[in-house]
Amino acid sequence: MARFVTIGYGDQDGYDSTDAAVRDEAHAHDARLVEGGAITGIAGSPVRVRNHDGAGVTVEKGSYMSSALPVAGFGIIEAASLEEAIELVSKTPCAVAQGVVEVWPLSEAP
């Protein structure tokens, strides 16, 4: 099985505007993913870390990347293929509640 990093984007307004039954099923789907071994989490406030040329660590509050929607959460899932990973995340809260989910194939570092 391959591993994939998922990044969910969404905001409270989009979530609130989605039918409660759809949201409930999406949360149940997330619970099933976790029961199957997925790791999921809600995004907190990020920091940026640099150590250019190994000369010293600097830390700055805030994200490096920007998007139209805030990052809502992350996951690590296993799937047989990218297509299966897409199918799995297509039923998660961010995907159904007016947000978007990125799926990144994850390769082991050498």
C-alpha positions as CSV (number, residue, x, y, z in Angstrom):
1,M,0.0,0.0,0.0
2,A,1.2,3.5,-0.8
3,R,0.9,6.4,1.7
4,F,-0.5,9.7,1.0
5,V,-0.5,13.0,2.9
6,T,-3.8,14.8,2.7
7,I,-4.3,18.5,3.4
8,G,-7.9,19.7,4.0
9,Y,-8.9,23.3,3.4
10,G,-12.1,24.8,4.5
11,D,-13.8,27.5,6.6
12,Q,-16.5,27.6,9.2
13,D,-19.0,29.3,6.8
14,G,-18.7,26.6,4.2
15,Y,-19.0,23.9,6.9
16,D,-22.1,25.6,8.4
17,S,-23.7,26.0,5.0
18,T,-23.5,22.2,4.3
19,D,-26.5,20.0,5.2
20,A,-26.0,18.5,8.7
21,A,-26.7,15.0,7.4
22,V,-23.9,15.3,4.8
23,R,-21.5,16.6,7.5
24,D,-22.4,13.8,9.8
25,E,-21.8,11.1,7.2
26,A,-18.4,12.8,6.4
27,H,-17.4,12.7,10.0
28,A,-18.5,9.0,10.2
29,H,-16.3,8.4,7.1
30,D,-13.4,10.0,8.8
31,A,-13.9,7.8,11.8
32,R,-13.9,4.7,9.6
33,L,-10.6,5.9,8.0
34,V,-9.0,6.3,11.4
35,E,-10.3,2.8,12.5
36,G,-8.6,1.5,9.3
37,G,-5.2,3.1,10.4
38,A,-5.3,6.6,8.9
39,I,-3.8,9.4,11.0
40,T,-5.8,12.6,11.0
41,G,-5.6,15.9,12.9
42,I,-6.9,19.4,13.0
43,A,-4.5,22.1,12.0
44,G,-3.2,24.5,14.7
45,S,-1.3,27.7,14.2
46,P,1.9,27.1,12.1
47,V,5.4,28.5,12.4
48,R,8.1,28.7,9.8
49,V,11.5,27.3,10.7
50,R,14.7,28.1,8.9
51,N,18.4,27.2,9.5
52,H,20.1,28.5,6.3
53,D,23.5,27.0,5.9
54,G,23.3,25.5,9.4
55,A,24.1,29.0,10.7
56,G,21.2,29.3,13.2
57,V,17.6,28.6,13.6
58,T,15.0,31.3,13.0
59,V,11.3,30.8,13.8
60,E,8.5,33.0,12.5
61,K,4.8,32.7,13.2
62,G,2.4,32.1,10.3
63,S,2.2,29.9,7.3
64,Y,4.5,30.0,4.3
65,M,2.0,29.0,1.7
66,S,-1.2,30.9,1.2
67,S,-4.6,29.8,-0.1
68,A,-8.1,31.0,-0.6
69,L,-9.3,28.8,2.3
70,P,-7.5,28.2,5.6
71,V,-5.9,24.8,6.3
72,A,-8.3,22.8,8.4
73,G,-6.5,19.5,8.9
74,F,-4.1,16.9,7.8
75,G,-4.1,13.2,7.3
76,I,-1.9,10.3,6.4
77,I,-3.7,7.5,4.6
78,E,-2.8,4.3,2.9
79,A,-4.3,3.3,-0.5
80,A,-3.5,1.0,-3.3
81,S,-3.3,3.9,-5.8
82,L,-3.8,7.6,-6.2
83,E,-7.3,6.9,-7.6
84,E,-8.2,5.0,-4.4
85,A,-6.8,7.8,-2.2
86,I,-8.9,10.3,-4.1
87,E,-12.0,8.2,-3.6
88,L,-11.3,7.9,0.1
89,V,-10.8,11.7,0.7
90,S,-13.8,12.6,-1.6
91,K,-16.1,11.8,1.3
92,T,-14.3,13.7,4.1
93,P,-15.6,16.8,5.8
94,C,-13.4,19.3,3.9
95,A,-14.3,17.7,0.5
96,V,-18.1,17.8,1.1
97,A,-18.4,21.0,3.2
98,Q,-17.4,23.5,0.5
99,G,-13.7,23.0,1.0
100,V,-11.0,21.1,-0.9
101,V,-8.5,18.3,-0.1
102,E,-5.1,18.0,-1.6
103,V,-3.6,14.5,-1.9
104,W,0.2,14.2,-2.0
105,P,1.8,10.9,-2.7
106,L,4.4,10.2,0.0
107,S,7.7,8.5,-0.8
108,E,10.0,7.2,1.9
109,A,13.1,9.3,2.3
110,P,16.4,7.5,1.5
